[in-house]
Amino acid sequence: MRVRRRHRALLAVTTAALALSLTACNGDDQAAATPTTGPDATASGPAATGVPADASPAEAPAGGEASKAPEASQKPKASAKPNGGGSANNTEAYAYKHPCAMRQLSLNVRQEGARRIIEVANTGASACGLDLLPAVALGDSSSADRSNSLHPLVPSGIGGPNHALLAGTKAYAVLDLNPGGKAGAKGIDEMNVLVSPSHMPNADTRSFPLGAGATVSGPKLGLYHGSVADAVASMRQADIAQR
């Protein structure tokens, strides 16, 4: 009987010791699972996910949107607009204040039947202003006296600013030597052209032969225009003698 009691007492002591050991182990496991303060706790907290600690899920950046630039910064910049011919000195306003000089122009005359197309090109880098029409005199190329030269009719009511000739553009004036198709005056074989008479000296006059078979009777001259068709229409309105 004493042996059994001692055996039971020893078994009870062993069981109690084992229970205490298990309780201590569970306590250590729970302590290891609980975050501690310091750097390790920060790395495992909300900030490690890229979301501020006090932000709600709706405030977190989605799909990498945080790496994109603001929409306004992605819009292309507006390009500079051309101004006239691309510079401040190639505008109509500039042309009105700066008369053309012969050195910045080229002059060509071509024949179309009884008509002569006077073509003036601005070969310079700046706009300039021409008179509204050229000065034209028709005469004898062999005569030293030009006082008897014939002058064409021009449109009446001429007025307004100069004809603006932008750099790289052309102006046209049309002279019809014989609009009525009548017998022409004798001894007229040359036309003399001063492109812009109120702004240029007589020394800038250029002479052109009329060619064989040309007849001159009641010639008409129109204003400068940007196209030959408009220059022809202006020529048809000629009704007074050019001075």
C-alpha positions as CSV (number, residue, x, y, z in Angstrom):
1,M,0.0,0.0,0.0
2,R,2.8,2.5,0.8
3,V,4.5,1.7,-2.5
4,R,1.3,2.5,-4.5
5,R,0.8,5.8,-2.7
6,R,4.4,6.8,-3.4
7,H,4.0,5.9,-7.0
8,R,0.8,8.0,-7.3
9,A,2.4,10.9,-5.6
10,L,5.4,10.8,-8.0
11,L,3.1,10.6,-11.0
12,A,1.2,13.7,-9.8
13,V,4.4,15.7,-9.4
14,T,5.6,14.7,-12.8
15,T,2.3,15.6,-14.4
16,A,2.3,19.0,-12.8
17,A,5.9,19.7,-13.9
18,L,5.0,18.8,-17.5
19,A,2.0,21.2,-17.4
20,L,4.1,24.0,-16.2
21,S,6.7,23.3,-18.9
22,L,4.0,23.4,-21.7
23,T,2.6,26.7,-20.2
24,A,6.0,28.3,-20.4
25,C,6.5,27.2,-24.0
26,N,3.2,28.6,-25.1
27,G,4.1,31.9,-23.4
28,D,7.4,32.2,-25.3
29,D,5.6,31.4,-28.7
30,Q,3.0,34.2,-28.1
31,A,5.8,36.7,-27.2
32,A,7.6,35.9,-30.4
33,A,4.5,36.5,-32.5
34,T,3.8,39.9,-30.9
35,P,5.5,42.8,-32.8
36,T,8.1,44.6,-30.9
37,T,9.0,48.3,-31.1
38,G,12.0,49.5,-33.1
39,P,13.1,49.1,-36.7
40,D,11.7,45.6,-37.1
41,A,8.2,46.7,-36.1
42,T,8.3,49.5,-38.7
43,A,9.3,47.2,-41.5
44,S,6.4,44.8,-40.8
45,G,3.8,47.6,-40.3
46,P,1.6,49.4,-42.8
47,A,4.4,51.5,-44.3
48,A,6.0,48.5,-45.8
49,T,3.1,48.2,-48.3
50,G,3.7,51.7,-49.8
51,V,0.5,53.0,-48.0
52,P,0.8,55.7,-45.3
53,A,0.1,54.4,-41.8
54,D,-2.9,56.7,-41.5
55,A,-4.3,56.2,-45.0
56,S,-7.4,54.2,-45.9
57,P,-7.2,51.7,-48.8
58,A,-9.0,54.1,-51.0
59,E,-6.2,56.6,-50.7
60,A,-3.5,54.2,-51.7
61,P,-2.0,54.6,-55.3
62,A,-3.4,51.9,-57.6
63,G,-1.7,50.3,-60.6
64,G,1.4,52.4,-60.3
65,E,-0.4,55.7,-60.9
66,A,1.9,57.4,-58.5
67,S,4.8,57.1,-61.0
68,K,2.9,59.0,-63.8
69,A,3.5,62.7,-64.3
70,P,0.6,65.0,-63.9
71,E,-1.7,65.2,-67.0
72,A,-0.9,68.9,-67.6
73,S,2.8,68.3,-67.8
74,Q,2.3,65.6,-70.5
75,K,0.5,68.0,-73.0
76,P,2.7,69.2,-75.9
77,K,3.8,72.8,-75.9
78,A,2.2,75.1,-78.4
79,S,4.4,75.8,-81.4
80,A,5.1,79.4,-82.5
81,K,2.8,80.6,-85.2
82,P,4.2,82.0,-88.3
83,N,3.9,85.8,-88.7
84,G,3.5,86.9,-92.3
85,G,6.7,85.5,-93.9
86,G,8.1,84.4,-90.6
87,S,9.6,87.7,-89.3
88,A,8.5,91.1,-88.1
89,N,9.9,92.9,-91.2
90,N,7.9,90.8,-93.6
91,T,4.4,92.1,-93.0
92,E,2.1,94.4,-94.8
93,A,2.4,96.9,-92.0
94,Y,6.2,96.9,-92.5
95,A,5.8,97.3,-96.3
96,Y,3.6,100.4,-96.0
97,K,6.4,102.2,-94.1
98,H,9.3,100.9,-96.2
99,P,9.2,101.8,-100.0
100,C,10.8,99.3,-102.3
101,A,14.3,99.9,-103.7
102,M,15.3,98.6,-107.1
103,R,18.2,96.6,-105.6
104,Q,15.7,94.3,-103.8
105,L,13.5,93.7,-106.9
106,S,13.7,91.9,-110.2
107,L,11.7,93.1,-113.2
108,N,10.5,91.0,-116.1
109,V,8.2,91.8,-119.0
110,R,6.7,89.0,-121.1
111,Q,4.5,89.1,-124.1
112,E,1.0,87.6,-124.4
113,G,-0.3,88.8,-127.8
114,A,-0.9,92.6,-127.7
115,R,-0.5,92.5,-123.9
116,R,2.7,92.9,-121.9
117,I,2.8,91.3,-118.4
118,I,4.9,93.4,-116.1
119,E,6.2,91.1,-113.3
120,V,7.9,92.5,-110.2
121,A,9.4,90.1,-107.7
122,N,10.7,90.9,-104.2
123,T,14.0,89.1,-104.0
124,G,15.0,90.7,-100.7
125,A,14.5,89.4,-97.1
126,S,12.0,92.2,-96.1
127,A,8.6,93.4,-97.3
128,C,8.4,96.7,-99.1
129,G,5.8,99.0,-100.7
130,L,5.3,99.7,-104.4
131,D,3.3,102.5,-105.9
132,L,-0.2,101.3,-107.0
133,L,1.0,101.0,-110.6
134,P,4.3,101.4,-112.6
135,A,5.0,104.4,-114.8
136,V,5.1,103.3,-118.5
137,A,6.2,105.3,-121.5
138,L,6.1,104.0,-125.1
139,G,8.4,105.5,-127.7
140,D,11.1,105.3,-130.3
141,S,14.2,103.6,-129.1
142,S,16.4,105.5,-131.5
143,S,15.2,108.9,-130.4
144,A,17.1,110.9,-127.7
145,D,13.9,113.0,-127.2
146,R,11.4,111.1,-125.0
147,S,9.0,114.0,-124.6
148,N,6.8,112.6,-127.4
149,S,6.5,109.2,-125.7
150,L,3.0,107.8,-125.5
151,H,1.5,107.1,-122.0
152,P,-1.3,104.5,-121.5
153,L,-4.7,105.1,-119.9
154,V,-4.9,104.0,-116.2
155,P,-7.9,103.4,-113.9
156,S,-9.4,106.6,-112.4
157,G,-10.0,107.1,-108.7
158,I,-6.6,105.7,-107.7
159,G,-5.8,106.1,-104.0
160,G,-4.9,104.3,-100.8
161,P,-1.7,102.8,-99.4
162,N,1.2,101.4,-101.4
163,H,0.9,97.9,-102.8
164,A,2.5,95.7,-100.2
165,L,5.1,93.3,-101.7
166,L,6.2,90.6,-99.2
167,A,9.6,89.0,-99.5
168,G,9.5,86.1,-102.0
169,T,6.3,87.3,-103.7
170,K,5.4,88.9,-107.0
171,A,3.2,91.7,-108.2
172,Y,1.7,91.9,-111.7
173,A,0.6,94.9,-113.9
174,V,-0.8,94.4,-117.4
175,L,-0.3,96.7,-120.3
176,D,-2.5,96.2,-123.4
177,L,-0.8,98.0,-126.3
178,N,-3.9,97.9,-128.6
179,P,-7.1,96.9,-126.8
180,G,-9.2,98.1,-129.8
181,G,-7.2,96.3,-132.4
182,K,-6.8,99.5,-134.6
183,A,-3.9,100.6,-136.7
184,G,-1.0,101.6,-134.5
185,A,1.1,104.7,-134.4
186,K,4.4,104.6,-136.2
187,G,7.9,104.6,-134.7
188,I,7.0,103.1,-131.4
189,D,9.1,100.1,-130.7
190,E,10.1,100.3,-127.0
191,M,8.5,100.5,-123.6
192,N,10.1,102.1,-120.6
193,V,9.1,101.0,-117.1
194,L,9.7,102.7,-113.8
195,V,8.5,100.2,-111.2
196,S,7.6,102.7,-108.4
197,P,7.8,106.2,-109.7
198,S,7.1,108.2,-106.5
199,H,9.8,106.2,-104.6
200,M,12.5,105.7,-107.3
201,P,14.7,108.0,-109.4
202,N,14.4,108.0,-113.2
203,A,17.7,106.2,-113.3
204,D,15.9,103.1,-112.2
205,T,13.9,103.1,-115.4
206,R,14.2,99.8,-117.4
207,S,13.7,99.6,-121.2
208,F,12.2,96.6,-123.1
209,P,11.7,96.2,-126.9
210,L,8.1,95.7,-128.1
211,G,9.2,93.2,-130.7
212,A,8.5,93.1,-134.5
213,G,4.9,93.6,-135.6
214,A,3.8,95.3,-132.4
215,T,1.2,98.0,-132.9
216,V,0.3,100.7,-130.3
217,S,-3.1,102.3,-130.3
218,G,-5.0,103.5,-127.2
219,P,-2.9,101.5,-124.7
220,K,-4.3,100.7,-121.3
221,L,-2.4,99.9,-118.0
222,G,-3.9,98.4,-114.8
223,L,-2.9,98.4,-111.1
224,Y,-0.5,96.0,-109.4
225,H,-2.2,92.8,-108.2
226,G,-1.1,89.5,-106.9
227,S,-2.4,87.6,-109.9
228,V,-2.4,88.2,-113.7
229,A,-6.1,87.7,-113.9
230,D,-6.8,90.5,-111.4
231,A,-4.3,92.7,-113.1
232,V,-6.1,92.1,-116.4
233,A,-9.4,93.1,-114.8
234,S,-7.9,96.3,-113.5
235,M,-6.4,97.1,-116.9
236,R,-9.9,96.9,-118.5
237,Q,-11.0,99.7,-116.1
238,A,-8.4,102.2,-117.4
239,D,-10.1,105.4,-118.5
240,I,-7.7,108.4,-117.8
241,A,-4.2,109.3,-119.1
242,Q,-1.3,108.5,-116.8
243,R,0.6,111.6,-115.9
